Amino acid sequence: MLPTILLIAYGIALLAIAFASLKYADTMDNFLVAGRKQRRLLVSVSMLASTIGGGITIGTVTRAFNIGFPAFWFVAAGGLAHFLQGALLSRKVRETEALTLPDLADKLVGPSLRTLSSVIIMVTWIGIATAQFVAAAKIISAITGLAHQPAVLAAALFMVVYTLIGGQKSVLRTDLFQFGFLAIAIVSALLWLYIGKPPAPGSVAVEIFNAKFDALDLLYYIIVLGGSYFICPMMFNRILSADSAANARKSSFISGFGMLFFALAITFVGLWARASLPPEALGGVDPLNYLARNSLPTGLGMLLIFGLFAAIMSTGDTVLLTAAGIMEHDLMKRNKVGGVRLWTLGVGAIAALIALFQTDIIGILIKTYNGYTAGIVPALFVAIMLKDKRRLDPTLTFIAVSGGYALGLGGSFIPEGQVLAKLLPMAGLAFSALFALAAAKKGQRASV
């Protein structure tokens, strides 16, 4: 009963923070980008909290258990992307004073790209919300004993209510606490596992490639999955909430370092499980939840479970707010906070319905990212880089994004282990990039 009581108390604390932030949720600027007044530490930690979520953590440990050290690249690709983001994009993005990523697309290209990118992001972010609900359900099931479907409904209901009350201000406030909670939990668990119960000598292998992960897989992780962090609506919301362009840029670099560190930490937890736990012992439970309940001391195991739940909340609320804000501001062309709250309910309901019948977190995320990255990332990258020189031709840019998206999405309908599942998204990236460059050549000078 104690873990269940603590879970309820934790939820009440988050709701209290949300209600305390309610007074700041009076305008779209305040609700979506926290008034553009957030300092570097808060922005950096919030970027980390939104990327190193519980879904990523549970999923990466599971993948490390199955394929070994190469699971590292699932998170590390995002860290590398944030370094590149800080070097090339963050300052330019913050200077646009956009409210959302599609709003940025409108400013740089035109209304047609705003609408197209909005639709793509809505579809993609519903998938990401689904992954967060699945991850939260795993934690709730581990704590309370609830079956998967009731746990999904409980997780979705809480995340939606918390998000629609306080908006971005409450999300940023709680991210600092929640990511700190996860960081302490992961590092403590890692140290105890390798010092208190070290695996057998030679049982933990650090290898870039193995029989389950080849050079094409690495290329796919860095380019396709990394691209989803490089130009990301959630990360851009954080950049746009920074109090200056310089701090936006520094936040991307800090987040990049943090992601690389946690990529190693999370992967090595998975490698410990791979070396120490026979697959048949798991009994259908994912490796991270299993070792939290069976391999760690009770207090540390509880800390890890609650750290994971905190991380899931940090990602889930941001995902819901991003999708709902885009629906209201960019698709409905309105600027009402009440509308964002209404769409938060809608996005949450659809994602929860899908999550009732899904359990593979990383599989959901990979399929979700394929089309988005292949279509939007190359074209918008060209538009941002040339924003002070050229304005891309809207028609060719629309072709670039829609064609790249179609190719990338095609890869999601092919079983993950097949080569074509990785080649199609990369072909989509090339298609989008080539047509975006053609759009830049045909477009007008920025001063026109």
Secondary structure by P-SEA (a helix, b strand, c coil): caaaaaaaaaaaaaaaaaaaaccccccccccccccccccaaaaaaaaaaacccaaaaaaaaaaaaccccccccaaaaaaaaaaaaaaccaaaaaaaccccaaaaaaacccaaaaaaaaaaaaaaaaaaaaaaaaaaaaaaaaaccccaaaaaaaaaaaaaaaaacccaaaaaaaaaaaaaaaaaaaaaaaaaaaacccccccccccccccccccaaaaaaaacaaaaaaaccaaaaaaaaacccaaaaaaaaaaaaaaaaaaaaaaaaaaaaaaacccccccccccaaaaaaaccccaaaaaaaaaaaaaaaaaaaaaaaaaaaaaaaccccccccaaaaaaaaaaaaaaaaaaacccccaaaaaaaaaaaaaaccaaaaaaaaaacccccccaaaaaaaaaaaaaaaaaaaacccccaaaaaaaaaaaaaaaaaaaaaaaacccccc
